[in-house]
Amino acid sequence: HGGLAQQGFPISDEFTEVSDLDGLTYTVQYFERAVMEMHTENKAPYDVLLSQLGTFRWNEKSAGR
């Protein structure tokens, strides 16, 4: 949903990554403007979710306060 205009082109293949938010391992793919995560614990169509990029950025910016 959103397609090329919203997510951009893929810049990686799928790979596994440990989330900094919950410590769980997810299959992810990076795009120019998004990171998608496979959440097998959810039923379709909610099994592919966008990463919480805003949360990561906020945590980085507020860490020095």
Secondary structure by P-SEA (a helix, b strand, c coil): cccccccccccccbbbbbbccccccccccccccbbbbbcccccccccccccaaaaaaaaaaaccc
